[in-house]
Amino acid sequence: MKLTAKQLDCLCSPVRVDLFESIRRLQQATVAELAVEMDRTVHSLYHHLKLLTDVGLIRIKEYRRVGKRDEAIYEPVSKKLVIDKQNASRAYNEGLIKTVRIALRKAEREHRESRQQEIDNELFGILRLEAQLSAEDAELLIKKIRALGAWVRRRDNAKSTDQRTYSLTCLAIPRETD
């Protein structure tokens, strides 16, 4: 699904990014399940769920009866979100920049938390490279990043006795050279 400017703008909130990622990872979830998953209160999520639903990133799959009330079960509209390369509007580009900023801030926060928790440093990796690549090599790089993402998503479903959550943030940014 190609992202619209409104959807990008909606994803400029760390809470909504976490919420969307949780729904995508769980495949479907109620607000109560999401609150447990995210360690937040149910009431703190309703506003964000409404915004994600209004812009078409998630939808209500069905309702189930819980006691005397109906509880919505949310699911992602699409498993894959794609940047619309044809959309060069100012609003769209600003949304992209904000979304990247949120992703990097989230990666920084997760790194800081893992360092404070003294998690095994042997299982930590960081890499920053700068290289001049041909268009063909750049295309290959993007394919490899996507393949890595697909591999991680497939492994996320595998259950093992020694699971730990890992975050992976990859950026390949073309820029002008001096």
C-alpha positions as CSV (number, residue, x, y, z in Angstrom):
1,M,0.0,0.0,0.0
2,K,1.4,3.4,-1.0
3,L,1.5,5.8,1.9
4,T,-0.4,9.1,1.5
5,A,0.7,12.4,3.0
6,K,-2.0,12.1,5.7
7,Q,-0.8,8.6,6.6
8,L,2.8,9.8,6.9
9,D,1.7,12.7,9.0
10,C,-0.2,10.2,11.3
11,L,3.0,8.2,11.7
12,C,4.9,11.2,13.0
13,S,4.0,10.2,16.5
14,P,6.2,7.7,18.4
15,V,3.1,6.3,20.1
16,R,1.3,5.7,16.8
17,V,4.4,4.1,15.2
18,D,4.7,1.8,18.2
19,L,1.0,1.1,18.1
20,F,1.0,0.4,14.4
21,E,4.1,-1.9,14.7
22,S,2.4,-3.8,17.6
23,I,-0.8,-4.3,15.5
24,R,1.3,-5.5,12.6
25,R,3.4,-7.8,14.7
26,L,0.3,-9.3,16.4
27,Q,-1.6,-9.4,13.1
28,Q,-4.8,-8.5,15.0
29,A,-5.4,-7.2,18.5
30,T,-7.9,-5.5,20.8
31,V,-7.1,-2.3,22.6
32,A,-6.7,-4.3,25.9
33,E,-4.1,-6.6,24.2
34,L,-2.3,-3.6,22.8
35,A,-2.2,-1.9,26.2
36,V,-0.5,-5.0,27.7
37,E,1.9,-5.3,24.7
38,M,2.9,-1.7,24.9
39,D,2.8,-1.3,28.7
40,R,0.3,1.6,28.4
41,T,-3.2,2.3,29.7
42,V,-6.1,1.4,27.5
43,H,-7.4,5.0,27.6
44,S,-4.1,6.4,26.3
45,L,-4.5,4.4,23.1
46,Y,-8.0,5.1,21.9
47,H,-7.2,8.5,20.4
48,H,-4.2,7.0,18.5
49,L,-6.3,4.0,17.3
50,K,-8.9,6.4,15.9
51,L,-6.3,8.4,14.0
52,L,-4.7,5.3,12.5
53,T,-8.1,4.0,11.5
54,D,-9.3,7.4,10.1
55,V,-6.2,7.6,7.7
56,G,-6.6,3.9,6.7
57,L,-3.5,2.3,8.2
58,I,-5.6,0.0,10.4
59,R,-9.2,-1.2,10.4
60,I,-11.6,-2.9,12.7
61,K,-11.7,-6.5,11.6
62,E,-14.6,-7.5,13.8
63,Y,-16.1,-7.0,17.2
64,R,-16.3,-9.6,20.0
65,R,-18.5,-9.6,23.1
66,V,-16.6,-9.1,26.4
67,G,-19.0,-9.0,29.3
68,K,-21.7,-6.4,28.5
69,R,-19.8,-4.6,25.8
70,D,-18.4,-5.2,22.3
71,E,-14.6,-4.9,21.9
72,A,-13.1,-4.0,18.5
73,I,-10.4,-6.2,17.0
74,Y,-7.9,-4.1,15.0
75,E,-5.8,-5.3,12.1
76,P,-3.4,-3.6,9.7
77,V,-4.9,-2.7,6.3
78,S,-1.7,-3.8,4.6
79,K,1.4,-5.7,5.7
80,K,3.6,-3.6,3.6
81,L,3.8,0.2,3.5
82,V,5.5,1.8,0.5
83,I,6.7,5.3,0.0
84,D,5.1,6.9,-3.0
85,K,8.1,7.9,-5.1
86,Q,5.9,9.9,-7.5
87,N,4.6,12.2,-4.7
88,A,7.0,15.1,-4.5
89,S,4.6,17.5,-2.7
90,R,6.0,19.6,0.1
91,A,3.6,18.0,2.7
92,Y,4.7,14.5,1.6
93,N,8.4,15.3,1.8
94,E,7.9,16.9,5.2
95,G,6.0,13.8,6.4
96,L,8.9,11.6,5.2
97,I,11.5,13.7,7.1
98,K,9.4,13.6,10.3
99,T,8.9,9.8,10.0
100,V,12.7,9.3,9.6
101,R,13.3,11.6,12.6
102,I,10.8,9.5,14.7
103,A,12.5,6.2,13.6
104,L,16.0,7.6,14.5
105,R,14.8,9.0,17.9
106,K,13.2,5.6,18.6
107,A,16.4,3.8,17.8
108,E,18.3,6.2,20.0
109,R,15.9,5.7,22.9
110,E,16.0,1.9,22.5
111,H,19.8,2.0,22.4
112,R,20.0,4.1,25.6
113,E,17.5,1.8,27.4
114,S,19.5,-1.3,26.5
115,R,22.8,0.3,27.7
116,Q,21.1,1.3,31.0
117,Q,19.8,-2.3,31.4
118,E,23.3,-3.6,30.8
119,I,22.1,-6.0,28.2
120,D,24.9,-8.2,26.7
121,N,27.0,-5.9,24.6
122,E,28.2,-8.8,22.5
123,L,24.7,-8.9,20.9
124,F,24.7,-5.3,19.8
125,G,25.7,-4.1,16.3
126,I,26.0,-0.7,14.8
127,L,27.2,0.3,11.4
128,R,27.4,3.5,9.5
129,L,29.0,3.6,6.1
130,E,29.4,6.1,3.4
131,A,30.1,4.9,-0.1
132,Q,29.8,6.1,-3.7
133,L,27.6,3.5,-5.5
134,S,26.4,3.2,-9.1
135,A,22.7,3.2,-9.6
136,E,22.8,-0.6,-10.1
137,D,24.7,-1.1,-6.8
138,A,22.3,1.3,-5.0
139,E,19.4,-0.8,-6.3
140,L,21.1,-3.9,-5.1
141,L,21.7,-2.4,-1.6
142,I,18.0,-1.5,-1.3
143,K,17.0,-5.1,-2.3
144,K,19.4,-6.5,0.3
145,I,17.9,-4.2,3.0
146,R,14.4,-5.3,2.1
147,A,15.6,-9.0,2.1
148,L,17.1,-8.4,5.6
149,G,13.8,-6.9,6.7
150,A,11.9,-9.9,5.3
151,W,14.2,-12.3,7.1
152,V,13.8,-10.5,10.4
153,R,10.0,-10.5,10.0
154,R,10.0,-14.3,9.3
155,R,12.2,-15.0,12.3
156,D,9.9,-12.8,14.5
157,N,7.3,-15.5,14.1
158,A,9.6,-18.3,15.2
159,K,9.2,-19.2,18.8
160,S,12.3,-20.2,20.8
161,T,13.0,-20.5,24.5
162,D,15.7,-17.7,24.5
163,Q,13.8,-14.9,22.7
164,R,14.9,-11.3,23.0
165,T,13.5,-8.4,21.2
166,Y,15.8,-6.6,18.7
167,S,15.3,-3.4,16.9
168,L,16.6,-2.9,13.4
169,T,16.8,0.5,11.8
170,C,18.2,0.8,8.3
171,L,18.5,3.9,6.2
172,A,20.0,4.2,2.7
173,I,20.1,7.9,1.8
174,P,21.2,9.1,-1.5
175,R,22.8,12.5,-1.3
176,E,24.9,14.9,-3.4
177,T,28.7,14.7,-3.1
178,D,30.9,17.7,-3.0
